[in-house]
Amino acid sequence: MAPRLQLEKAAWRWTETVPPEEVTQEHIEAAYRIGLEPCQRGVCRRNCRGNPNCLVGIGEHVWLGEIDENSFHNIDDPNSERRKKNAFVGLTNLGATCYVNTFLQMWFLNLELRQALYLCPSTCSEYVTGQGIPKDRDYEPQTICEHLQYLFALLQNSNRRYIDPSGFVKALGLDTGQQQDAQEFSKLFMSLLEDTLSKQKNPDVRNIVQKQFCGEYAYVTVCNQCGRESKLISKFYELELNIQGHKQLTDCITEFLKEEKLEGDNRYFCETCQSKQNATRKIRLLSLPCTLNLQLMRFVFDRQTGHKKKLNTYIGFSELLDMEPFMEQKDGVYIYELSAVLIHRGVSAYSGHYIAHVKDPQTGEWYKFNDEDIEKMEGKKLQLGIEEDLAEPSKSQTRKPKCGKGTHCSRNAYMLVYRLQTREKSLTAEIPSIGLFLFTFFPGCPYEFVSLEWLQKWLDESAPPKPIDNTGCLCSHGKLHPDKISIMKRISEYVADYFYRRYGGGPRLNVKALCKDCVVERCRILRLKNQLNEDYKTVTNLLKITVKGNDGFWVGKSSLRSWRQLALEQLNEQDDDADQNNGKMNGDAQNKDESNEEKREEEEELNFNEDLVCPHGDLCISENERRVVSKEAWKKLKQYFPKAPEFPNSKECCSQCKILEREGEENEALHKMMASEQKTALQNLFQDKCRPCLGSWPQETDELYIVSQFFVEEWRKFVRRPTRCSPVSSVGNSALLCPHGGLMFTFASMTKEDSKLIALIWPSEWEAIQKLFVVDHVIKIIRMQTAETSPESTLFDSEPKLCPECREGLLCQQQRDLREYTQATIYVHKVVDNKKVMKEAAPELNVSSSEAEEEREEAKPEGEQDPDFNQTNGGAKRQKISHQNYIVYQKQGIRRSTRHRKVRGEKALLVSANQTLKELKIQIMHAFSVAPFDQNLSIDGKILNDDTATLGALGVIPESVILLKADEPIADYAAMDDVMQVCMPEEGFKGTGLLGH
């Protein structure tokens, strides 16, 4: 299937040699892509939007999960969630279900099993009427087979990059938050599947599990006394191989089959001797399945600790396995090829992550399946890569053995899957037809075009579709626009008659609706585009010529840099007009006046050579923004921009702009003089020296004045850069007062949390401020009385007085803001167990982050740190309190700075107040690679352990620092997302559908 852009390019390739006046009906049909071959099911994975003859997949949204753009509002690029061409589909990890995902992907790539499941009858037919029209309800799988069948269909044909297996997991009754024994899950599910399929009438379906996975071996016991041999034949679906003390897979198989002596208390009762006798017992392999599952027993019981442990020893295995030496009968073919390696990443038996390396049986290429992420291995070779690079608990590191060609070694592989080598062509698993309506047309038969959107609604929606509306795809000539062919489908005239009789609508678009005028115009535009490239080279060479005298023309430098792009947009202007006028399909057309207004605004921004036009419509005075070009270059440019402003080299600059420039220079000089005068008068305030402090009241005065810190900062900016910043004319103390004119801050708060909002002024400085600025309100603090014994008992008064009601309202609003934030920043600091947890996180506690990681983290804009603070036009605005006696209002002048300085070992996270603690733990897991169950979180000494509580309810506010301690030093790898608690007793799959419940 060719990409959409390639199809479009191929449809117009004939324009390179055919001039507009020679366009024929054959060229018109090529432009409308009439000659493209219809896609076949199984070859085309999804519908080809660029091919009007592709009718594959247009009715499978109910079953295959089409991506809804609105459901991806939190994702920067929805296309990143789409399935790529020839890529496999991933599976979402529901918490601790990665062990399920690995087996599902491995079973899916067993084409014989997949095809047999597709042949298994399901209740899907009950959801489709005789005409192939879906009924009012969506299809829901009922049995385990149907769930697996449905899941395989999604993995094969879904448009998503990954799908959700929650229906399958829920049907089995699995706990998504508890990691289980993967090998036990495999055994139980195969047993359940075999039992379920045994009721099918089709032998290819009924016996698929036995044919694929079932082999036979015999327990053979030989009496040492009489030589009697007894056999107990048993079926197996996998061979459980002990790996302790072994380095190679073949050694493990040899031990599995080795002879065992039955002596002493373990003697064998011989039927012939009628007494217990010494004997030998061994296993003989009688037959092997097509798919040979070899379970490596990595998880063993540790008698010393009373818990399971993982054996992290390397086991070597080859890509080709000859099982003939191990068979009782040597007359068969027993060469097996490696097809899958299941990996457990982690050093503990109770924590870790499961992934699968599986070979595509159709291409022979290896893929790594890691939940949602799927990676293709290079060169059709198995590459275990970082799966073997995990740290062990002890300091001693086991050196990885050298592996020859065609061999591998792993200390994390827990299951190896081999398939019987065969020369037969790989099977293709096809999803059975679901009885959809047949649109097929035949060459030479009459046809019509119908919008793809209408066809999809007709197939997908339970409610009757609206009448067919093709007005949105018409060109200005009332025919089918060539650019709309990508959203149209060609169907037979017979089917079109059925649609219009039943649903009505129009206009009908048959072969006469192909617009020759549009095709001819597009041909002209495309040929001009080809000519544009040559003219661009010509103009580039002409610009290198130095213009002498007054023969040239002025051109804006910005226009010269982008003139080719501007010309291309003008050539596409007619097509853009058609898109704006036609709008969307089926009655969703955009407002014509609005679209024309937007287009005019774009044209105003894109007009060529207007970048050197001054506000008065004349030549601008800045020569840095323009340059002179030759007459030849200007002539070429005028061909593409005939309405562009023209300024000969001899043209004088705008006289009004010259006057304004002189006035601007005078204003700059005035600002410099003003800044110098203010700096001299308020030298200490500018340098922030010798400032008074409310905490230790100065003895030399009983009065201090207050201004907003915002006023001081803006004034300092002006003094530093008088030519770039506007002068400050007013003190703006009204921002510190409530609507009643009362003070908003207490004396205690001005010494603590509100100290960053105000600036204290000496009486001498206040006299200068009154002379230099407009003072709207005078605010001062007065020392009333000083006790000789206790300075803390000093009494203070303020003018104006404190407004208690507004002060209380302000505090309430601030508390609400801290509990109702969205997308605010908090910091998580990871500490180690043997360090004391401090309230203020210190850099030396960090052992898990690197400076390189911090450098990669993007710094947030300063204005986003506080939900009450926003940068607007260079000033600071915050929303004031909302109280019952007055309405919400905004004032300029107060800037709250509570920005936390991130230290080493911390990571910044964006959170919202309504987010649960469990969701925060998932964020922390991705940031620090610590599983949620291993996270111990605290804030200001308070333990955070209620996963269902929101962050606002837990007291987590913007700029908070949360301390993270991990339970155990698990190796730092990215996908450690499944953990099982050691302290809880193991219940396995008790109560799940795997045990028949």
Secondary structure as the mmCIF struct_conf table of DSSP 4:
data_model
#
loop_
_struct_conf.conf_type_id
_struct_conf.id
_struct_conf.beg_label_comp_id
_struct_conf.beg_label_asym_id
_struct_conf.beg_label_seq_id
_struct_conf.end_label_comp_id
_struct_conf.end_label_asym_id
_struct_conf.end_label_seq_id
HELX_RH_AL_P HELX_RH_AL_P1 ARG A 4 ALA A 11
TURN_TY1_P TURN_TY1_P1 TRP A 12 TRP A 12
HELX_RH_3T_P HELX_RH_3T_P1 ARG A 13 GLU A 16
TURN_TY1_P TURN_TY1_P2 THR A 17 THR A 17
HELX_RH_3T_P HELX_RH_3T_P2 PRO A 20 GLU A 22
HELX_RH_AL_P HELX_RH_AL_P2 GLN A 25 ALA A 31
TURN_TY1_P TURN_TY1_P3 TYR A 32 GLY A 35
BEND BEND1 LEU A 36 LEU A 36
HELX_LH_PP_P HELX_LH_PP_P1 GLU A 37 GLN A 40
STRN STRN1 ARG A 41 ARG A 41
TURN_TY1_P TURN_TY1_P4 GLY A 42 VAL A 43
STRN STRN2 CYS A 44 CYS A 44
BEND BEND2 ARG A 45 ARG A 46
TURN_TY1_P TURN_TY1_P5 ARG A 49 GLY A 50
TURN_TY1_P TURN_TY1_P6 PRO A 52 ASN A 53
BEND BEND3 VAL A 56 GLY A 57
TURN_TY1_P TURN_TY1_P7 ILE A 58 GLY A 59
HELX_RH_AL_P HELX_RH_AL_P3 HIS A 61 LEU A 64
TURN_TY1_P TURN_TY1_P8 GLY A 65 GLY A 65
HELX_LH_PP_P HELX_LH_PP_P2 GLU A 66 ASP A 68
HELX_RH_3T_P HELX_RH_3T_P3 GLU A 69 PHE A 72
TURN_TY1_P TURN_TY1_P9 HIS A 73 ASN A 74
BEND BEND4 ASP A 76 ASP A 76
HELX_RH_3T_P HELX_RH_3T_P4 PRO A 78 GLU A 81
STRN STRN3 ARG A 82 ARG A 82
HELX_LH_PP_P HELX_LH_PP_P3 ARG A 83 LYS A 84
TURN_TY1_P TURN_TY1_P10 LYS A 85 ASN A 86
HELX_LH_PP_P HELX_LH_PP_P4 ALA A 87 VAL A 89
STRN STRN4 GLY A 90 LEU A 91
BEND BEND5 GLY A 95 ALA A 96
HELX_RH_AL_P HELX_RH_AL_P4 CYS A 98 PHE A 108
TURN_TY1_P TURN_TY1_P11 LEU A 109 LEU A 109
HELX_RH_AL_P HELX_RH_AL_P5 LEU A 111 LEU A 119
BEND BEND6 CYS A 120 CYS A 120
HELX_RH_3T_P HELX_RH_3T_P5 THR A 123 TYR A 127
STRN STRN5 VAL A 128 VAL A 128
TURN_TY1_P TURN_TY1_P12 GLY A 130 GLN A 131
BEND BEND7 GLY A 132 GLY A 132
STRN STRN6 PRO A 134 PRO A 134
BEND BEND8 ASP A 136 ARG A 137
BEND BEND9 THR A 143 THR A 143
HELX_RH_AL_P HELX_RH_AL_P6 ILE A 144 ASN A 157
BEND BEND10 ASN A 159 ASN A 159
STRN STRN7 ARG A 160 ARG A 160
BEND BEND11 ARG A 161 ARG A 161
STRN STRN8 TYR A 162 ILE A 163
HELX_RH_AL_P HELX_RH_AL_P7 SER A 166 LEU A 172
TURN_TY1_P TURN_TY1_P13 GLY A 173 GLY A 173
TURN_TY1_P TURN_TY1_P14 THR A 176 GLY A 177
BEND BEND12 GLN A 178 GLN A 178
HELX_RH_AL_P HELX_RH_AL_P8 ALA A 182 LEU A 197
TURN_TY1_P TURN_TY1_P15 SER A 198 LYS A 199
BEND BEND13 LYS A 201 LYS A 201
HELX_RH_AL_P HELX_RH_AL_P9 PRO A 203 ARG A 206
TURN_TY1_P TURN_TY1_P16 ASN A 207 ASN A 207
HELX_RH_AL_P HELX_RH_AL_P10 ILE A 208 PHE A 213
STRN STRN9 GLY A 215 CYS A 223
TURN_TY1_P TURN_TY1_P17 ASN A 224 CYS A 226
STRN STRN10 GLU A 229 PHE A 236
BEND BEND14 TYR A 237 GLU A 238
STRN STRN11 LEU A 239 LEU A 241
TURN_TY1_P TURN_TY1_P18 GLN A 244 GLY A 245
BEND BEND15 LYS A 247 LYS A 247
STRN STRN12 GLN A 248 GLN A 248
HELX_RH_AL_P HELX_RH_AL_P11 LEU A 249 LEU A 257
STRN STRN13 GLU A 260 LEU A 262
HELX_RH_3T_P HELX_RH_3T_P6 GLY A 264 ASN A 266
STRN STRN14 TYR A 268 CYS A 270
TURN_TY1_P TURN_TY1_P19 GLU A 271 GLN A 274
STRN STRN15 SER A 275 GLN A 277
STRN STRN16 ALA A 279 SER A 287
BEND BEND16 CYS A 290 CYS A 290
STRN STRN17 THR A 291 LEU A 296
STRN STRN18 PHE A 299 ASP A 302
TURN_TY1_P TURN_TY1_P20 ARG A 303 GLY A 306
STRN STRN19 HIS A 307 LYS A 310
STRN STRN20 ILE A 315 SER A 318
BEND BEND17 GLU A 319 GLU A 319
STRN STRN21 LEU A 320 ASP A 322
HELX_RH_3T_P HELX_RH_3T_P7 GLU A 324 PHE A 326
STRN STRN22 MET A 327 MET A 327
BEND BEND18 GLU A 328 GLU A 328
BEND BEND19 ASP A 331 GLY A 332
STRN STRN23 ILE A 335 ARG A 345
BEND BEND20 GLY A 346 SER A 348
TURN_TY1_P TURN_TY1_P21 ALA A 349 TYR A 350
STRN STRN24 SER A 351 LYS A 359
TURN_TY1_P TURN_TY1_P22 PRO A 361 THR A 363
STRN STRN25 TRP A 366 ASN A 370
TURN_TY1_P TURN_TY1_P23 ASP A 371 GLU A 372
STRN STRN26 ASP A 373 LYS A 376
HELX_LH_PP_P HELX_LH_PP_P5 MET A 377 MET A 377
HELX_RH_3T_P HELX_RH_3T_P8 GLU A 378 LYS A 380
HELX_RH_3T_P HELX_RH_3T_P9 GLY A 385 GLU A 388
HELX_LH_PP_P HELX_LH_PP_P6 LEU A 390 GLU A 392
BEND BEND21 PRO A 393 LYS A 395
HELX_LH_PP_P HELX_LH_PP_P7 THR A 398 LYS A 402
TURN_TY1_P TURN_TY1_P24 LYS A 405 GLY A 406
STRN STRN27 THR A 407 SER A 410
BEND BEND22 ARG A 411 ASN A 412
STRN STRN28 ALA A 413 LEU A 420
BEND BEND23 GLU A 424 GLU A 424
HELX_LH_PP_P HELX_LH_PP_P8 LYS A 425 LEU A 427
HELX_LH_PP_P HELX_LH_PP_P9 ILE A 431 SER A 433
HELX_LH_PP_P HELX_LH_PP_P10 LEU A 436 LEU A 438
TURN_TY1_P TURN_TY1_P25 PRO A 443 GLY A 444
BEND BEND24 CYS A 445 CYS A 445
STRN STRN29 TYR A 447 SER A 451
HELX_RH_AL_P HELX_RH_AL_P12 LEU A 452 ASP A 460
BEND BEND25 SER A 462 ALA A 463
HELX_LH_PP_P HELX_LH_PP_P11 PRO A 464 PRO A 467
STRN STRN30 ILE A 468 ASP A 469
HELX_RH_3T_P HELX_RH_3T_P10 THR A 471 CYS A 473
STRN STRN31 LEU A 474 LEU A 474
TURN_TY1_P TURN_TY1_P26 SER A 476 HIS A 477
BEND BEND26 GLY A 478 LYS A 479
STRN STRN32 LEU A 480 LEU A 480
HELX_RH_3T_P HELX_RH_3T_P11 PRO A 482 ILE A 487
STRN STRN33 MET A 488 SER A 492
HELX_RH_AL_P HELX_RH_AL_P13 GLU A 493 TYR A 503
STRN STRN34 GLY A 505 GLY A 506
STRN STRN35 LEU A 509 LEU A 509
HELX_RH_3T_P HELX_RH_3T_P12 VAL A 511 ALA A 513
STRN STRN36 LEU A 514 LEU A 514
HELX_RH_AL_P HELX_RH_AL_P14 LYS A 516 LEU A 542
TURN_TY1_P TURN_TY1_P27 LEU A 543 LYS A 544
BEND BEND27 ILE A 545 ILE A 545
HELX_LH_PP_P HELX_LH_PP_P12 THR A 546 VAL A 547
TURN_TY1_P TURN_TY1_P28 GLY A 549 ASN A 550
BEND BEND28 GLY A 552 GLY A 552
STRN STRN37 PHE A 553 GLY A 556
HELX_RH_AL_P HELX_RH_AL_P15 LYS A 557 ARG A 561
TURN_TY1_P TURN_TY1_P29 SER A 562 SER A 562
HELX_RH_AL_P HELX_RH_AL_P16 TRP A 563 LEU A 571
TURN_TY1_P TURN_TY1_P30 ASN A 572 ASN A 572
HELX_RH_AL_P HELX_RH_AL_P17 GLU A 573 ASN A 582
BEND BEND29 LYS A 584 MET A 585
TURN_TY1_P TURN_TY1_P31 ASN A 586 GLY A 587
HELX_LH_PP_P HELX_LH_PP_P13 ALA A 589 ASN A 591
HELX_RH_AL_P HELX_RH_AL_P18 LYS A 592 LEU A 606
TURN_TY1_P TURN_TY1_P32 PHE A 608 ASN A 609
HELX_RH_3T_P HELX_RH_3T_P13 GLU A 610 LEU A 612
STRN STRN38 VAL A 613 VAL A 613
TURN_TY1_P TURN_TY1_P33 PRO A 615 HIS A 616
BEND BEND30 GLY A 617 ASP A 618
STRN STRN39 LEU A 619 LEU A 619
BEND BEND31 ILE A 621 ILE A 621
HELX_RH_3T_P HELX_RH_3T_P14 GLU A 623 GLU A 625
STRN STRN40 ARG A 626 VAL A 629
HELX_RH_AL_P HELX_RH_AL_P19 LYS A 631 TYR A 640
TURN_TY1_P TURN_TY1_P34 PRO A 642 LYS A 643
BEND BEND32 ALA A 644 ALA A 644
STRN STRN41 PHE A 647 PRO A 648
TURN_TY1_P TURN_TY1_P35 ASN A 649 SER A 650
HELX_LH_PP_P HELX_LH_PP_P14 LYS A 651 CYS A 654
HELX_RH_AL_P HELX_RH_AL_P20 SER A 655 ALA A 681
TURN_TY1_P TURN_TY1_P36 LEU A 682 LEU A 682
HELX_RH_AL_P HELX_RH_AL_P21 GLN A 683 GLN A 687
TURN_TY1_P TURN_TY1_P37 ASP A 688 ASP A 688
BEND BEND33 CYS A 690 CYS A 690
BEND BEND34 LEU A 694 LEU A 694
TURN_TY1_P TURN_TY1_P38 GLY A 695 SER A 696
TURN_TY1_P TURN_TY1_P39 GLN A 699 GLU A 700
BEND BEND35 ASP A 702 ASP A 702
STRN STRN42 GLU A 703 SER A 708
HELX_RH_AL_P HELX_RH_AL_P22 GLN A 709 ARG A 720
TURN_TY1_P TURN_TY1_P40 PRO A 722 ARG A 724
BEND BEND36 CYS A 725 CYS A 725
HELX_LH_PP_P HELX_LH_PP_P15 SER A 726 VAL A 728
STRN STRN43 SER A 730 SER A 730
HELX_RH_3T_P HELX_RH_3T_P15 ASN A 733 LEU A 736
STRN STRN44 LEU A 737 LEU A 737
TURN_TY1_P TURN_TY1_P41 PRO A 739 HIS A 740
BEND BEND37 GLY A 741 GLY A 741
STRN STRN45 LEU A 743 LEU A 743
HELX_RH_AL_P HELX_RH_AL_P23 PHE A 747 MET A 750
TURN_TY1_P TURN_TY1_P42 THR A 751 LEU A 757
STRN STRN46 ILE A 758 ILE A 761
HELX_RH_AL_P HELX_RH_AL_P24 PRO A 763 LEU A 772
BEND BEND38 PHE A 773 PHE A 773
STRN STRN47 VAL A 774 VAL A 774
BEND BEND39 ASP A 776 ASP A 776
STRN STRN48 LYS A 780 GLN A 785
BEND BEND40 GLU A 788 THR A 789
HELX_RH_3T_P HELX_RH_3T_P16 PRO A 791 SER A 793
STRN STRN49 LEU A 795 GLU A 799
BEND BEND41 PRO A 800 PRO A 800
HELX_LH_PP_P HELX_LH_PP_P16 LYS A 801 LYS A 801
STRN STRN50 LEU A 802 LEU A 802
HELX_RH_AL_P HELX_RH_AL_P25 PRO A 804 ARG A 819
BEND BEND42 GLU A 820 GLU A 820
BEND BEND43 THR A 822 GLN A 823
STRN STRN51 ALA A 824 VAL A 831
TURN_TY1_P TURN_TY1_P43 ASP A 833 ASN A 834
BEND BEND44 LYS A 835 LYS A 835
BEND BEND45 LYS A 839 GLU A 840
HELX_RH_3T_P HELX_RH_3T_P17 PRO A 843 LEU A 845
BEND BEND46 SER A 848 SER A 848
HELX_RH_AL_P HELX_RH_AL_P26 GLU A 851 ARG A 856
BEND BEND47 GLU A 857 GLU A 857
HELX_LH_PP_P HELX_LH_PP_P17 GLU A 858 PRO A 861
HELX_RH_3T_P HELX_RH_3T_P18 GLU A 862 GLU A 864
BEND BEND48 GLN A 865 ASP A 866
TURN_TY1_P TURN_TY1_P44 PRO A 867 ASP A 868
STRN STRN52 ASN A 870 THR A 872
TURN_TY1_P TURN_TY1_P45 ASN A 873 GLY A 874
STRN STRN53 GLY A 875 GLN A 879
STRN STRN54 HIS A 883 HIS A 883
TURN_TY1_P TURN_TY1_P46 GLN A 884 ASN A 885
STRN STRN55 TYR A 886 TYR A 886
STRN STRN56 GLN A 890 GLN A 892
BEND BEND49 GLY A 893 GLY A 893
TURN_TY1_P TURN_TY1_P47 ARG A 904 GLY A 905
STRN STRN57 GLU A 906 VAL A 911
TURN_TY1_P TURN_TY1_P48 ALA A 913 ASN A 914
STRN STRN58 THR A 916 THR A 916
HELX_RH_AL_P HELX_RH_AL_P27 LEU A 917 PHE A 928
HELX_RH_3T_P HELX_RH_3T_P19 PRO A 932 ASP A 934
STRN STRN59 GLN A 935 ILE A 939
TURN_TY1_P TURN_TY1_P49 ASP A 940 GLY A 941
STRN STRN60 LYS A 942 LEU A 944
TURN_TY1_P TURN_TY1_P50 ASP A 947 THR A 948
BEND BEND50 ALA A 949 ALA A 949
STRN STRN61 THR A 950 THR A 950
TURN_TY1_P TURN_TY1_P51 LEU A 951 GLY A 955
TURN_TY1_P TURN_TY1_P52 PRO A 958 GLU A 959
STRN STRN62 VAL A 961 ALA A 966
BEND BEND51 ASP A 967 GLU A 968
TURN_TY1_P TURN_TY1_P53 ALA A 974 ALA A 975
STRN STRN63 ASP A 978 VAL A 979
TURN_TY1_P TURN_TY1_P54 VAL A 982 CYS A 983
BEND BEND52 MET A 984 MET A 984
HELX_LH_PP_P HELX_LH_PP_P18 PRO A 985 GLU A 986
TURN_TY1_P TURN_TY1_P55 GLY A 988 GLY A 991
BEND BEND53 THR A 992 THR A 992
HELX_RH_3T_P HELX_RH_3T_P20 GLY A 993 LEU A 995
TURN_TY1_P TURN_TY1_P56 GLY A 996 GLY A 996
#
